[in-house]
């Protein structure tokens, strides 16, 4: 006897094997269960079950102690074991718990690096050097700072002389009177990839993204084992890959294989944020919706934008070369140069922290940006899912999560870290207690949690083509114009046939509204708000 979605049945649950061959860090595994009636398997379910409760896997074909299954094909099924039969304290569960403890596994704790899930994270505090650095970057004297903040100049001197600490109230007042400081650091998504095992690309466009499907170009692909690609505006900014329908030559039946991956690149996230605006949604709404369709994150990049020039990449590279840093990962690499900009990577997939000169990177491409330096958290697969779980399930601000991870995984110092310090059992505590931190890095991690997670909706544009024409083509056109060939150029422009990609780009660029929902919303697209605070529920729409 087993209950399925609160309906009692006469079925006997039979174990048919696992469908997931690696242990999930949440200690839940996916197994196949058959419903046996009169010695015949009537139907099967792929269900999620607690590995701790299940203990050792039963033999295939044997009965399994499940008394309830709930869920749906869309959201997935979960199973509950009979308490009387659950082997919670058996040898297998004990070994699993030891494994979890050994690997620091446990939802967000995996990234925080804590074995005790109730342990509080040691958050960095502002010091006298941080205040001196902020004052220097603001270009103000101690007296000017005290006047602006409405406090005694003696307080500023005492803090900078290490005679007095910096209170939370002091920091909040500083950010209030210097809005440029409060807006100097922003957090935003820079890459999002989601896999949907039960959908096609057209279903992702229509049901998940709710974009106008006529703005997508369909073309064949061989990437990632897929056979079809749907690209918004014909470009690889927002695109979906899946399997094209195949006709059986014998039966003439059309076989549609399910499974698709959605890709939002750096530019794609900004374009999709316009779609979110049109649908009166924010990122939290979108991810909650994606999970209803069994969407699973395969990559999530979280960008920390330093618009103040707080971090100097030359200084960071020098610190790396001089071993004035500590990282949980043993792997790191330096790329680039002084002229084109530096990039430093810490770690390897599935989790990388990357710092690079965003302003020089964009300048090399012919673009301008107000971001000086960018620090990115690049998370893949389960690492990305755990951050999303913490954000959605515990209602913690994404900014706090982001800077918790950054502070926990990477630390720069002013002095060299000795080899013996790196061998300490409490290496991080040892370094923080004995080696002076790099003021800019400690300031970034301390102030970061007070900054905003923003959306910055942007329209599709032909800016890339325009910049190329202005830089590379216009001089040649000027020669043709001065030599009497201009009319031939105009005639060619008027008669040229655009490719399918170019036609989609024109269509998407000329469209104000790109989603299905926009027809019912009253939004002024001509003068959109430039940025939206993602943590502010009032900031969903225009």
Protein Blocks (a to p, Z undefined) as FASTA:
>chain_A
ZZeehiacfbdcddebjfbfbdcfklpacddddddeehiafbdcdddddfklnmpaddeh
iacddfbdcddfknopaddddfklpcfkbmklmmmmmmmmmnopafklmmnopablkbcc
ddddddfklmmmmmmmnopafklmmmmnopafklmmmmmnopaccdfklmmmmmmmmmml
mmmpccddfbdcdddfkbcfklmmmmmnopafklpccdddfehhiabdcdehhiafbccd
dddddddfklopacddedddddddfklmmmmmmmmmmnopafklmmmmmmmnopacfbdc
dddddfkomaafklmmmmmmnopacdfbfbdcdedjfknopaddedjdfbdcddddfklm
mmmnopacfbfbdcddddehjlmmmmmmmmmmnopafklmmmmmmmmmoccdfbdcdfkl
mmpmblmlmmmmmmccdfklmmmmmmmmmmccddddddddfklmmmmmmmmmmmmmmmmm
mnopmmmmmmmmmmpccdfklmmmmmmmmpmblcfklmmpccdfklgcfbdcfklmklmm
ZZ
